[in-house]
Amino acid sequence: MIDRMLDFLTGRKTPALANRPDELELAVAALLIEAARMDDQFDAAERATIERLLTERFDLTPDALHALMEAAEEAVRQSTQFFPFTRQIVQRISHEDRAHILEMMWEVAYADGVLDPHEDALLRRIAGLIHVPDQERGLARQRALEKAKTRGLRGQ
């Protein structure tokens, strides 16, 4: 038990990612949820955006989506760092797809119509952790902002 606590506290291993059927899906979902929570409000528009993005990206059934959302929310509650999630993305997703994951995060950040400075800072940090250069991060942000505008949301 002490070893498990040390693993969790030091980041060597996170219980939220252990014994999950698809750690990549969980990692992406957790980062999207973290983006939504960054402004201290996780509203229905953000949740709907996350669910739409995950369903499109991973071709999930409603039951699989529900299970993934529950597991990801628990993972976010238990985790004290982003590394277990970003490591999955770096190890398992191509460079081009990492930029797409960042675009998904921008879509979540814009889902409530306002980009909070904390959301912006988080996305800059995550971009670095998943090795997406500033220029590609900016392009991903522009694409997400355009999508938000076509959906009738205010963006900044």
C-alpha positions, 0 to 999 in steps of 0.5 A: 500500500505504501508503494502504491501511495508513493507511486501516485505521489511521485507520478511514477504511476497513477491509479487512474490509468491502471487497468483501463481498457484504453489509456489513450482515450482516458488520457484525451478525455481527462485533458479535455475535462481539465480544460473545461474545469480550468475556469472553475466552471464545468458547464453543460456546453463544455460537457456537450463539446467534450462528449461530441469530440470524444464520440467523433474521435474514438467512434464511441457508443453512448454507453462507452462514452458514459463510461469513459467520461466517468473514468476520466472525471475520476482520473482528473480528481485523483491526479495531481499532474498532467504527465500520465495523460500527456505521456500517453498522447506523446507515446501513442499519437502522431505529431499531426494528431497531437495538434488535433488533440490540442485543437479539441482542447481549444474547442472545449475552452471556447465552448462556454463562449469565453476564453479564461486566462487560466484555460489559455495558460493550460493549453500553452502548457499542454502544447509544450508537454505534447510537443506541439510548437507555438505556430501549430498551437496558434493554428489549432487555436484559430481553427477551434475559434472558427468552429466556435464562431460557426456554432454561434459562440462568442470567442476571444 
